[in-house]
Amino acid sequence: MGNSTFWVLMPMPAAGVERFAPRLRPPVAEHAADPRTREWWRRWAADPNGEQAFHAFHERAFDGPLDEHIDVVYEAWELGQATGPYVHLAARKGSPMAGLAFAIGPERFARLPGWFGDFLLTPEQARAALPAVEAAFDLDGAARATAVERLVEALPECWDGPERILDEVLPVWRAAVEAGHGLFGTQVTPT
């Protein structure tokens, strides 16, 4: 776990979604449907604060379905970077998505589309998912303070501060929807 893990959320033109979906959606769907993955989620959701759940959580989070498709991910990132504002979060010895899930809990985290930060949404899907994403990130003062504390605990070696994920997802999501774009979210650990 010495490598850096990146989570990126960026706008994707409809043509880019069409271009990359056949190569990126199947591995994410296969990973999400894997019985081991489903059991891991069930155990974590049943005891989200347990020590055992926390460690299992991080181990499974590093087993990303798009790591083996890094060349395609880089192609998509190149297109997305030219499309509009995006979020780029990196952590050493930690998973940005595991940190977010640990911080906001299974009920809120389950509102996010895709599987564990990996998704490729059409403009229509991005627009339809926006209310659920807004609800997931709707944290009042005390809930936000707890989420930030948990993010720092989960991601002690996150560049630029792990709490950025709480502030930067919604503006990027809303900008993509307003511009009529889809969204590409991915977590990878390049080797």
N, C-alpha and C positions, 0 to 999 in steps of 0.2 A: 504494500500500500504506500510505497514511497513516491509513486508517480502522481502527477497532478491530474485532477479530474475537472472537466469543464462542463458547464451547462450554459447553453446559448438559446435565447429566444429571439427570433427575428421575423420580420414580415417576409412573406413569400408571394410573389405575383401568382395569379391563377395559373398561368402557363407553367410556372416553376413547380407548382403543386402537381399538375398533370405530368410533368416530366419526371419528377422524382418519386412520386407515390408508388409506382410499381416496384421500385427497388428498396424503398425505405419502410413502407407500411407492413409488408409481410413479416420481416423479422421482429418488429415490435408486437404485432398481433400474436405471433407464435410464442414469444417470450411471455406475454401476458397470460396466455392460455395454458402454459406449462403447469402441470399439477404441483410441482415444487414451488413455483412462484405463487400460485394461489394459496397454498398451505402457509407459506411464509407470511403473506398478507393477512391471512386469517389469524395467525398467532400474534402478529404485531397489533392488529386492531383489537384483539381481546385483552392485551396488556401493553398499551403503548408506552407506559412509563417504566416497565420492568427492565432491569439490567440485561437479562438474557435477550429480550426483544431488541434492545438498543444495539447489541453486538451483532445479532443475526441480521438486523436491519442494514447495518453498514456493509456487511459481507455481501448480502444479496444486491445491494444498490450498486456495487462495483461490477456486477455481472451484467453489463449493459448489452442490449441486443444490437446496437449500432456500431460497437467497437470494431467488428469485423468488416464493416462497410465504410470505413473511415474516408476512403477516396471519394465516395459518393457524398458523404457528409460535407467534406471540404468543398466540393462543387456547389452544393446547395448553400453553404455558408457564403461563398463568394457572391452568388446571386443575391442572397438576402441582405448582405452588407451594403450592396448598391441600391437597395430598395427603400430603406428608411432606417429610423433609429432601432437599436437592438440592445439586448442585455447580454453581457458576457461575464460569467462568474467562474472563478477558478479557485480550487482548494487543493492543497497538498495534504495527503493522508486523510482525505475526507471527500464525501460526495455531496455536492450542493443540493441535490434533490433529497438525499437522506436527511440532510440538515433541515431543509424546509419541512419535510414530512414530520420529523421529530419536533420541530418548533410549533407547527400549527395543529398537529394531531390528525388521526385517521379520518375523522368526520369531515373536516375542512379539506384535507388533502384529496379525499375521494371526489370532491367537486371538480377538480382539475381534469381536463380531458387527457386522453391518451393513457400511456402507462409510464408512470414514474418520470415524468418530464419529457418523454419521447412522444412526439405527435407531429403530424403534418396535416394541417386543416385547410380546407378550401375557404374562400372568403365567407361563404354562407355558414360554414361550420364555426369559423372564428367568431362571427357575429352572434350566432346562436349560443355559443359557450360563454360569452362575455358576462351575462348576469351571474352565472355560477362561479366564475373566476372572481368577480367582484365580491361575492359573498364569502369566498374562501379567504380573501385578503381583508375583509372588513373586521379589523381588530381595533377595539377601543383602547384607551390608555393602559389599563392593567393587563389586558390580553396581549397587547403589543409588547409591553415590557417583558412579560413572560416569554413571548416568542423570541425576542432578541436575546434574552439570557440563554435560552435553549439553543439558538443558532450558534452563539459563541461557544457554548459547551460542545456542540456537535462538530463545529468547524473552526477549531482554534488556529488553523493555518490557512485561513481564507484570505486571499489577496483583496485589498480595498475594503474589507469588512463584510461579514456575511449578511448583515442586516440590509444590505443593498437590495437583496432579492425581494424584501417586503415593500420596498419603495419603487422599484423600477419595472416590475412586471406589468402592472395596470396601465401606466402611461404608454408603454410600447404596444400592449394589446389594443388599447383604445385607438392609438394612432393608426395601427394596421387596419382596424375595422373601418375607421373614418376614411381611409384612403382606398378602401375596397380590396385590400389584400388578404391573403390567407396568412397562416403562421406556421413556422417550423420551430419546434422545441426539441432539443436533443442534449443528452448527457453522454459524454464519451471520456474514456481514459486512454489517450493515444500511447502506444508503446514504441 
